[in-house]
Amino acid sequence: MPTPKEKTDFSDRLKFSMTRAPEKMRGATDLALHFNLRYHGEPVSPQTTHKWLTARSIPTADKLATLAEWFKVEQHWLHYGPPPSGNPQNTPKPISHDEKYPASEETLELASKIEALSSHHRYLLEELIDQFYGVGGKR
């Protein structure tokens, strides 16, 4: 039986993994919806995913496998965290800024808004993004 700390740590890793996903998820309902599209077993309810996010339960191994594959992390890391050796290769890194995401509704909507900006405002936005990534200036 997992300890409260293990549940909390899992929940933190799940939330971190969700931020790296191309889909924009606002909580347990979105997590359940997107999870059920990938999982081949019985669908999970938003209440179940809420328990994952609020550190009240940890999913079974088959569900962990689906989550790990979806979020592109190791199943062991998602469930247990990094090994005691602290090997940094097992801890997922933030997705690099040049990695291509599949076009989602949110991405297309944002691209449309950016395209509608004046050329000066698009330039300012590009400069801001470059600053976030440390391109062309000091970090």
PAVEX-349197 format. One record per atom (N, C-alpha, C): x, y, z; residue in three letters; atom name. Coordinates in steps of 0.1 Angstrom, whole numbers. Layout:
BEGIN
X, Y, Z, ALA, CA
...
***
This chain:
BEGIN
8, -12, 0, MET, N
0, 0, 0, MET, CA
9, 12, 0, MET, C
7, 22, -9, PRO, N
15, 33, -10, PRO, CA
13, 43, 2, PRO, C
24, 49, 6, THR, N
24, 58, 17, THR, CA
18, 72, 12, THR, C
14, 80, 21, PRO, N
9, 93, 17, PRO, CA
20, 101, 9, PRO, C
32, 100, 13, LYS, N
43, 107, 6, LYS, CA
45, 101, -8, LYS, C
44, 88, -10, GLU, N
45, 82, -23, GLU, CA
33, 87, -32, GLU, C
22, 88, -27, LYS, N
10, 93, -35, LYS, CA
12, 108, -38, LYS, C
17, 116, -29, THR, N
19, 130, -32, THR, CA
30, 132, -42, THR, C
41, 124, -41, ASP, N
52, 125, -51, ASP, CA
47, 120, -65, ASP, C
39, 110, -65, PHE, N
33, 105, -78, PHE, CA
25, 117, -84, PHE, C
16, 122, -76, SER, N
7, 133, -81, SER, CA
15, 145, -86, SER, C
26, 148, -80, ASP, N
35, 159, -85, ASP, CA
41, 156, -98, ASP, C
45, 143, -100, ARG, N
51, 139, -113, ARG, CA
41, 138, -124, ARG, C
29, 134, -120, LEU, N
18, 134, -130, LEU, CA
15, 148, -135, LEU, C
13, 157, -125, LYS, N
10, 171, -129, LYS, CA
22, 177, -138, LYS, C
34, 174, -134, PHE, N
45, 179, -142, PHE, CA
44, 173, -156, PHE, C
41, 160, -157, SER, N
40, 154, -170, SER, CA
29, 160, -179, SER, C
18, 164, -172, MET, N
7, 170, -179, MET, CA
11, 183, -185, MET, C
19, 191, -178, THR, N
23, 204, -184, THR, CA
32, 202, -197, THR, C
38, 190, -199, ARG, N
46, 188, -210, ARG, CA
38, 183, -222, ARG, C
26, 179, -220, ALA, N
17, 173, -230, ALA, CA
13, 183, -240, ALA, C
12, 180, -253, PRO, N
7, 190, -263, PRO, CA
-8, 194, -260, PRO, C
-15, 185, -254, GLU, N
-29, 189, -251, GLU, CA
-30, 198, -239, GLU, C
-39, 207, -240, LYS, N
-41, 216, -228, LYS, CA
-51, 210, -219, LYS, C
-47, 207, -207, MET, N
-56, 200, -198, MET, CA
-58, 209, -185, MET, C
-70, 211, -182, ARG, N
-73, 220, -171, ARG, CA
-76, 213, -158, ARG, C
-76, 200, -158, GLY, N
-79, 192, -145, GLY, CA
-83, 178, -148, GLY, C
-89, 172, -138, ALA, N
-92, 158, -138, ALA, CA
-101, 154, -150, ALA, C
-111, 162, -153, THR, N
-120, 159, -164, THR, CA
-113, 158, -177, THR, C
-105, 168, -180, ASP, N
-97, 167, -192, ASP, CA
-87, 156, -192, ASP, C
-81, 153, -181, LEU, N
-71, 142, -180, LEU, CA
-79, 129, -183, LEU, C
-90, 127, -177, ALA, N
-98, 114, -179, ALA, CA
-102, 113, -194, ALA, C
-107, 124, -200, LEU, N
-111, 124, -214, LEU, CA
-99, 119, -223, LEU, C
-88, 126, -221, HIS, N
-76, 123, -230, HIS, CA
-70, 109, -227, HIS, C
-70, 106, -214, PHE, N
-65, 92, -210, PHE, CA
-74, 81, -216, PHE, C
-87, 83, -216, ASN, N
-96, 72, -221, ASN, CA
-95, 71, -236, ASN, C
-90, 81, -243, LEU, N
-88, 80, -257, LEU, CA
-76, 71, -261, LEU, C
-67, 69, -251, ARG, N
-55, 61, -253, ARG, CA
-55, 48, -246, ARG, C
-63, 46, -236, TYR, N
-63, 34, -228, TYR, CA
-73, 24, -234, TYR, C
-68, 11, -234, HIS, N
-76, 1, -241, HIS, CA
-85, -7, -231, HIS, C
-84, -4, -218, GLY, N
-93, -11, -209, GLY, CA
-106, -3, -206, GLY, C
-111, -6, -194, GLU, N
-123, 1, -190, GLU, CA
-120, 16, -188, GLU, C
-128, 25, -193, PRO, N
-125, 39, -191, PRO, CA
-125, 43, -176, PRO, C
-117, 53, -173, VAL, N
-116, 58, -160, VAL, CA
-125, 71, -159, VAL, C
-130, 73, -147, SER, N
-139, 85, -145, SER, CA
-131, 97, -141, SER, C
-137, 109, -142, PRO, N
-130, 121, -137, PRO, CA
-127, 120, -122, PRO, C
-135, 113, -115, GLN, N
-133, 111, -100, GLN, CA
-120, 103, -98, GLN, C
-118, 93, -106, THR, N
-105, 85, -105, THR, CA
-93, 94, -108, THR, C
-93, 101, -119, THR, N
-82, 110, -122, THR, CA
-80, 121, -112, THR, C
-91, 125, -106, HIS, N
-90, 135, -95, HIS, CA
-83, 129, -83, HIS, C
-85, 117, -80, LYS, N
-78, 110, -69, LYS, CA
-63, 109, -73, LYS, C
-60, 107, -85, TRP, N
-45, 107, -89, TRP, CA
-39, 121, -87, TRP, C
-46, 131, -91, LEU, N
-41, 145, -90, LEU, CA
-41, 151, -76, LEU, C
-49, 145, -67, THR, N
-50, 150, -54, THR, CA
-43, 141, -44, THR, C
-35, 132, -49, ALA, N
-26, 123, -41, ALA, CA
-34, 114, -32, ALA, C
-46, 109, -37, ARG, N
-53, 100, -29, ARG, CA
-52, 85, -34, ARG, C
-47, 84, -46, SER, N
-44, 70, -52, SER, CA
-34, 71, -63, SER, C
-28, 59, -66, ILE, N
-19, 58, -77, ILE, CA
-25, 47, -86, ILE, C
-25, 50, -99, PRO, N
-31, 40, -108, PRO, CA
-24, 27, -109, PRO, C
-31, 17, -114, THR, N
-25, 4, -115, THR, CA
-15, 4, -126, THR, C
-7, -7, -127, ALA, N
4, -8, -136, ALA, CA
0, -5, -151, ALA, C
-11, -11, -155, ASP, N
-15, -9, -169, ASP, CA
-19, 5, -172, ASP, C
-25, 12, -163, LYS, N
-28, 26, -165, LYS, CA
-15, 35, -164, LYS, C
-6, 31, -155, LEU, N
7, 38, -155, LEU, CA
14, 37, -168, LEU, C
13, 25, -174, ALA, N
20, 23, -187, ALA, CA
14, 32, -197, ALA, C
1, 33, -198, THR, N
-6, 42, -207, THR, CA
-1, 57, -205, THR, C
-1, 61, -192, LEU, N
3, 75, -189, LEU, CA
17, 77, -193, LEU, C
26, 68, -190, ALA, N
40, 69, -193, ALA, CA
42, 70, -208, ALA, C
36, 62, -216, GLU, N
37, 62, -230, GLU, CA
32, 76, -236, GLU, C
20, 80, -231, TRP, N
14, 92, -235, TRP, CA
23, 104, -233, TRP, C
28, 105, -220, PHE, N
36, 116, -216, PHE, CA
51, 115, -219, PHE, C
55, 104, -226, LYS, N
69, 102, -230, LYS, CA
78, 103, -218, LYS, C
75, 95, -208, VAL, N
84, 94, -196, VAL, CA
85, 79, -193, VAL, C
95, 76, -185, GLU, N
96, 62, -181, GLU, CA
85, 58, -170, GLU, C
80, 47, -172, GLN, N
69, 42, -162, GLN, CA
75, 42, -148, GLN, C
87, 37, -146, HIS, N
93, 37, -133, HIS, CA
94, 51, -127, HIS, C
99, 60, -135, TRP, N
100, 74, -130, TRP, CA
86, 79, -126, TRP, C
76, 77, -134, LEU, N
63, 82, -131, LEU, CA
57, 77, -118, LEU, C
60, 64, -116, HIS, N
54, 57, -104, HIS, CA
63, 60, -92, HIS, C
76, 58, -93, TYR, N
85, 59, -81, TYR, CA
94, 71, -80, TYR, C
95, 78, -91, GLY, N
105, 89, -92, GLY, CA
119, 84, -96, GLY, C
129, 93, -95, PRO, N
142, 89, -99, PRO, CA
148, 79, -90, PRO, C
157, 70, -95, PRO, N
163, 60, -86, PRO, CA
172, 67, -76, PRO, C
174, 60, -65, PRO, N
182, 66, -54, PRO, CA
196, 71, -59, PRO, C
201, 65, -69, SER, N
214, 70, -74, SER, CA
213, 84, -79, SER, C
201, 89, -82, GLY, N
199, 102, -87, GLY, CA
203, 104, -101, GLY, C
203, 93, -109, ASN, N
207, 93, -123, ASN, CA
199, 103, -131, ASN, C
204, 114, -135, PRO, N
197, 124, -142, PRO, CA
191, 120, -155, PRO, C
196, 109, -161, GLN, N
191, 104, -174, GLN, CA
176, 99, -172, GLN, C
172, 95, -160, ASN, N
159, 89, -158, ASN, CA
149, 100, -155, ASN, C
153, 112, -152, THR, N
144, 123, -150, THR, CA
141, 130, -163, THR, C
128, 132, -166, PRO, N
125, 138, -179, PRO, CA
129, 153, -179, PRO, C
134, 157, -190, LYS, N
138, 171, -192, LYS, CA
127, 178, -198, LYS, C
126, 191, -196, PRO, N
116, 199, -204, PRO, CA
118, 197, -219, PRO, C
107, 197, -226, ILE, N
108, 195, -240, ILE, CA
115, 207, -246, ILE, C
124, 205, -255, SER, N
132, 216, -261, SER, CA
123, 224, -270, SER, C
127, 237, -271, HIS, N
119, 247, -279, HIS, CA
118, 244, -293, HIS, C
127, 236, -299, ASP, N
127, 233, -313, ASP, CA
120, 219, -316, ASP, C
115, 212, -306, GLU, N
108, 200, -308, GLU, CA
94, 203, -314, GLU, C
90, 196, -324, LYS, N
77, 198, -330, LYS, CA
66, 192, -323, LYS, C
55, 199, -320, TYR, N
43, 194, -314, TYR, CA
33, 191, -325, TYR, C
24, 181, -323, PRO, N
13, 179, -332, PRO, CA
4, 191, -331, PRO, C
-2, 196, -342, ALA, N
-10, 208, -341, ALA, CA
-23, 204, -334, ALA, C
-26, 212, -323, SER, N
-38, 210, -316, SER, CA
-47, 222, -318, SER, C
-59, 221, -314, GLU, N
-68, 232, -316, GLU, CA
-63, 245, -309, GLU, C
-57, 244, -297, GLU, N
-51, 255, -290, GLU, CA
-40, 261, -298, GLU, C
-31, 253, -304, THR, N
-20, 257, -311, THR, CA
-24, 265, -324, THR, C
-34, 259, -331, LEU, N
-39, 266, -343, LEU, CA
-46, 279, -340, LEU, C
-53, 280, -328, GLU, N
-60, 292, -324, GLU, CA
-49, 303, -321, GLU, C
-39, 299, -314, LEU, N
-28, 308, -310, LEU, CA
-21, 313, -323, LEU, C
-18, 304, -332, ALA, N
-12, 308, -345, ALA, CA
-20, 318, -352, ALA, C
-33, 316, -352, SER, N
-42, 325, -359, SER, CA
-42, 339, -353, SER, C
-42, 339, -340, LYS, N
-41, 352, -332, LYS, CA
-28, 359, -335, LYS, C
-17, 352, -335, ILE, N
-4, 357, -338, ILE, CA
-3, 363, -353, ILE, C
-9, 355, -362, GLU, N
-9, 359, -376, GLU, CA
-17, 372, -378, GLU, C
-27, 374, -370, ALA, N
-36, 386, -371, ALA, CA
-29, 399, -365, ALA, C
-18, 397, -358, LEU, N
-11, 409, -352, LEU, CA
-4, 417, -363, LEU, C
-2, 430, -360, SER, N
6, 438, -370, SER, CA
20, 433, -370, SER, C
27, 436, -381, SER, N
41, 431, -382, SER, CA
49, 435, -371, SER, C
47, 448, -366, HIS, N
55, 453, -354, HIS, CA
52, 444, -342, HIS, C
40, 441, -339, HIS, N
36, 433, -327, HIS, CA
41, 419, -329, HIS, C
41, 413, -341, ARG, N
46, 400, -343, ARG, CA
61, 400, -340, ARG, C
68, 410, -344, TYR, N
83, 412, -342, TYR, CA
85, 412, -327, TYR, C
77, 420, -319, LEU, N
79, 421, -305, LEU, CA
77, 408, -298, LEU, C
67, 400, -303, LEU, N
64, 387, -297, LEU, CA
75, 378, -300, LEU, C
81, 378, -312, GLU, N
92, 369, -315, GLU, CA
104, 373, -306, GLU, C
107, 386, -304, GLU, N
117, 390, -295, GLU, CA
115, 385, -281, GLU, C
103, 385, -276, LEU, N
100, 381, -262, LEU, CA
102, 366, -262, LEU, C
98, 358, -272, ILE, N
100, 344, -272, ILE, CA
115, 341, -272, ILE, C
123, 348, -280, ASP, N
137, 346, -280, ASP, CA
143, 348, -267, ASP, C
138, 358, -259, GLN, N
143, 361, -246, GLN, CA
141, 349, -237, GLN, C
129, 343, -238, PHE, N
126, 331, -229, PHE, CA
135, 320, -232, PHE, C
139, 318, -245, TYR, N
147, 307, -248, TYR, CA
162, 310, -248, TYR, C
165, 323, -245, GLY, N
179, 327, -244, GLY, CA
186, 328, -257, GLY, C
178, 330, -268, VAL, N
184, 332, -281, VAL, CA
187, 346, -284, VAL, C
199, 349, -289, GLY, N
202, 363, -293, GLY, CA
205, 373, -282, GLY, C
204, 368, -270, GLY, N
207, 378, -259, GLY, CA
212, 370, -247, GLY, C
214, 378, -236, LYS, N
219, 372, -224, LYS, CA
208, 364, -217, LYS, C
211, 354, -210, ARG, N
201, 346, -203, ARG, CA
198, 352, -190, ARG, C
***
